[in-house]
Amino acid sequence: MSIYEFAELQAHTSAAPTASAKLERYLKSDANRGSVIGCWISEIGALNRIALLRRYDDPQDHETERRQLMTGSDPFACGVHLKSMSLDRCAPFPGVPEPELGRFGPFYEIRTYEMETGGLAPTLATWEQAIPVRRRRSHLVTVLHTVEGTPRMVSIWPYASIEDRQTIRAQAIADGVWPPKDSHKHLKTEMLSTIYLPTAYSPLQ
């Protein structure tokens, strides 16, 4: 079973492009043991942030690289440009297919939520019912939940334009197909929506 890692790298002010260039070299080196699905730099919302999504087919590869990143002095070969980073080990929601690579953006909305204690199971159930209907409205990259630490979820939605996002979401809400029924009951108030643009080397564009 594949393991997904969703990493958020918070760069110093205006340092995200420089950090991204060094990150690219890291991802193309033997130090990277995962398969890159997408890499983005924030454009609207939480600024100076890089989001990285990778898949690992070998759990030991993930554990080895994760340990090196957490204990090393220069994570991702761009540590000097970072204020902080988080590495979330994740699994996909039920019924969510493997991410399809290609050109679906260029605007990617990445939404992160923290769940109440005990809220994962009911959240999985409500989203499993709603996701197929919502996917008919627009493309979905993935929806993931953490498998350790703070219970969080991450959803990644690409759009051709900000206007498309507004129109599609508004219509889904008006039609009553989104958000998933009663999903808010199991979420904390710590919610974040950020618009990202893909890096030149991101498989998702």
MOGI-V329465 format. One record per residue. N is the residue number from 1. RES is the residue in three letters. NEAR is the number of other C-alpha atoms within 8 Angstrom. D_LAST is the distance of its C-alpha to the last C-alpha in whole Angstrom. Layout:
# MOGI-V329465
n->N res->RES near->NEAR d_last->D_LAST
n->N res->RES near->NEAR d_last->D_LAST
This chain:
# MOGI-V329465
n->1 res->MET near->3 d_last->26
n->2 res->SER near->8 d_last->22
n->3 res->ILE near->13 d_last->22
n->4 res->TYR near->11 d_last->19
n->5 res->GLU near->13 d_last->19
n->6 res->PHE near->12 d_last->17
n->7 res->ALA near->11 d_last->18
n->8 res->GLU near->11 d_last->18
n->9 res->LEU near->12 d_last->19
n->10 res->GLN near->12 d_last->21
n->11 res->ALA near->15 d_last->22
n->12 res->HIS near->10 d_last->25
n->13 res->THR near->6 d_last->24
n->14 res->SER near->7 d_last->22
n->15 res->ALA near->11 d_last->22
n->16 res->ALA near->15 d_last->18
n->17 res->PRO near->8 d_last->17
n->18 res->THR near->8 d_last->20
n->19 res->ALA near->13 d_last->19
n->20 res->SER near->11 d_last->15
n->21 res->ALA near->8 d_last->17
n->22 res->LYS near->11 d_last->19
n->23 res->LEU near->11 d_last->17
n->24 res->GLU near->9 d_last->15
n->25 res->ARG near->8 d_last->19
n->26 res->TYR near->12 d_last->20
n->27 res->LEU near->11 d_last->17
n->28 res->LYS near->7 d_last->18
n->29 res->SER near->7 d_last->21
n->30 res->ASP near->7 d_last->24
n->31 res->ALA near->7 d_last->24
n->32 res->ASN near->9 d_last->21
n->33 res->ARG near->9 d_last->22
n->34 res->GLY near->10 d_last->19
n->35 res->SER near->7 d_last->16
n->36 res->VAL near->12 d_last->12
n->37 res->ILE near->13 d_last->10
n->38 res->GLY near->12 d_last->8
n->39 res->CYS near->15 d_last->9
n->40 res->TRP near->12 d_last->9
n->41 res->ILE near->14 d_last->12
n->42 res->SER near->15 d_last->14
n->43 res->GLU near->10 d_last->14
n->44 res->ILE near->8 d_last->17
n->45 res->GLY near->8 d_last->19
n->46 res->ALA near->8 d_last->20
n->47 res->LEU near->7 d_last->19
n->48 res->ASN near->13 d_last->19
n->49 res->ARG near->12 d_last->17
n->50 res->ILE near->14 d_last->15
n->51 res->ALA near->13 d_last->13
n->52 res->LEU near->13 d_last->13
n->53 res->LEU near->12 d_last->13
n->54 res->ARG near->12 d_last->15
n->55 res->ARG near->12 d_last->17
n->56 res->TYR near->14 d_last->21
n->57 res->ASP near->8 d_last->23
n->58 res->ASP near->8 d_last->26
n->59 res->PRO near->9 d_last->27
n->60 res->GLN near->6 d_last->29
n->61 res->ASP near->10 d_last->26
n->62 res->HIS near->12 d_last->25
n->63 res->GLU near->8 d_last->28
n->64 res->THR near->8 d_last->29
n->65 res->GLU near->11 d_last->26
n->66 res->ARG near->9 d_last->26
n->67 res->ARG near->8 d_last->29
n->68 res->GLN near->9 d_last->29
n->69 res->LEU near->10 d_last->26
n->70 res->MET near->7 d_last->28
n->71 res->THR near->6 d_last->31
n->72 res->GLY near->7 d_last->30
n->73 res->SER near->5 d_last->31
n->74 res->ASP near->9 d_last->27
n->75 res->PRO near->10 d_last->25
n->76 res->PHE near->10 d_last->21
n->77 res->ALA near->8 d_last->23
n->78 res->CYS near->12 d_last->23
n->79 res->GLY near->10 d_last->25
n->80 res->VAL near->5 d_last->27
n->81 res->HIS near->11 d_last->24
n->82 res->LEU near->13 d_last->24
n->83 res->LYS near->8 d_last->26
n->84 res->SER near->7 d_last->25
n->85 res->MET near->9 d_last->23
n->86 res->SER near->7 d_last->23
n->87 res->LEU near->9 d_last->22
n->88 res->ASP near->9 d_last->22
n->89 res->ARG near->11 d_last->23
n->90 res->CYS near->12 d_last->22
n->91 res->ALA near->10 d_last->22
n->92 res->PRO near->9 d_last->21
n->93 res->PHE near->11 d_last->23
n->94 res->PRO near->6 d_last->25
n->95 res->GLY near->5 d_last->24
n->96 res->VAL near->9 d_last->20
n->97 res->PRO near->5 d_last->18
n->98 res->GLU near->5 d_last->16
n->99 res->PRO near->7 d_last->13
n->100 res->GLU near->5 d_last->11
n->101 res->LEU near->7 d_last->8
n->102 res->GLY near->7 d_last->6
n->103 res->ARG near->7 d_last->4
n->104 res->PHE near->10 d_last->6
n->105 res->GLY near->12 d_last->6
n->106 res->PRO near->12 d_last->6
n->107 res->PHE near->13 d_last->9
n->108 res->TYR near->13 d_last->9
n->109 res->GLU near->12 d_last->13
n->110 res->ILE near->12 d_last->14
n->111 res->ARG near->11 d_last->18
n->112 res->THR near->11 d_last->20
n->113 res->TYR near->13 d_last->24
n->114 res->GLU near->13 d_last->27
n->115 res->MET near->13 d_last->29
n->116 res->GLU near->10 d_last->33
n->117 res->THR near->6 d_last->35
n->118 res->GLY near->6 d_last->35
n->119 res->GLY near->10 d_last->33
n->120 res->LEU near->11 d_last->30
n->121 res->ALA near->7 d_last->32
n->122 res->PRO near->8 d_last->33
n->123 res->THR near->10 d_last->29
n->124 res->LEU near->10 d_last->28
n->125 res->ALA near->8 d_last->30
n->126 res->THR near->12 d_last->29
n->127 res->TRP near->11 d_last->26
n->128 res->GLU near->11 d_last->26
n->129 res->GLN near->9 d_last->28
n->130 res->ALA near->13 d_last->26
n->131 res->ILE near->10 d_last->22
n->132 res->PRO near->8 d_last->23
n->133 res->VAL near->9 d_last->24
n->134 res->ARG near->11 d_last->21
n->135 res->ARG near->9 d_last->18
n->136 res->ARG near->7 d_last->20
n->137 res->ARG near->8 d_last->19
n->138 res->SER near->10 d_last->15
n->139 res->HIS near->10 d_last->13
n->140 res->LEU near->9 d_last->13
n->141 res->VAL near->10 d_last->11
n->142 res->THR near->12 d_last->15
n->143 res->VAL near->12 d_last->18
n->144 res->LEU near->11 d_last->20
n->145 res->HIS near->12 d_last->23
n->146 res->THR near->13 d_last->25
n->147 res->VAL near->8 d_last->27
n->148 res->GLU near->7 d_last->29
n->149 res->GLY near->5 d_last->30
n->150 res->THR near->6 d_last->30
n->151 res->PRO near->13 d_last->28
n->152 res->ARG near->10 d_last->25
n->153 res->MET near->12 d_last->22
n->154 res->VAL near->11 d_last->18
n->155 res->SER near->11 d_last->16
n->156 res->ILE near->12 d_last->13
n->157 res->TRP near->12 d_last->12
n->158 res->PRO near->14 d_last->9
n->159 res->TYR near->15 d_last->10
n->160 res->ALA near->10 d_last->10
n->161 res->SER near->9 d_last->13
n->162 res->ILE near->8 d_last->15
n->163 res->GLU near->6 d_last->18
n->164 res->ASP near->9 d_last->16
n->165 res->ARG near->10 d_last->16
n->166 res->GLN near->8 d_last->20
n->167 res->THR near->8 d_last->21
n->168 res->ILE near->10 d_last->20
n->169 res->ARG near->9 d_last->21
n->170 res->ALA near->8 d_last->24
n->171 res->GLN near->8 d_last->25
n->172 res->ALA near->12 d_last->24
n->173 res->ILE near->10 d_last->26
n->174 res->ALA near->7 d_last->29
n->175 res->ASP near->7 d_last->29
n->176 res->GLY near->7 d_last->30
n->177 res->VAL near->11 d_last->27
n->178 res->TRP near->11 d_last->25
n->179 res->PRO near->8 d_last->26
n->180 res->PRO near->11 d_last->27
n->181 res->LYS near->7 d_last->31
n->182 res->ASP near->6 d_last->33
n->183 res->SER near->11 d_last->29
n->184 res->HIS near->5 d_last->30
n->185 res->LYS near->5 d_last->34
n->186 res->HIS near->11 d_last->32
n->187 res->LEU near->11 d_last->30
n->188 res->LYS near->9 d_last->31
n->189 res->THR near->6 d_last->30
n->190 res->GLU near->6 d_last->28
n->191 res->MET near->9 d_last->25
n->192 res->LEU near->7 d_last->22
n->193 res->SER near->9 d_last->19
n->194 res->THR near->12 d_last->16
n->195 res->ILE near->12 d_last->13
n->196 res->TYR near->13 d_last->11
n->197 res->LEU near->12 d_last->8
n->198 res->PRO near->15 d_last->6
n->199 res->THR near->10 d_last->8
n->200 res->ALA near->4 d_last->8
n->201 res->TYR near->7 d_last->9
n->202 res->SER near->12 d_last->6
n->203 res->PRO near->10 d_last->6
n->204 res->LEU near->12 d_last->4
n->205 res->GLN near->10 d_last->0
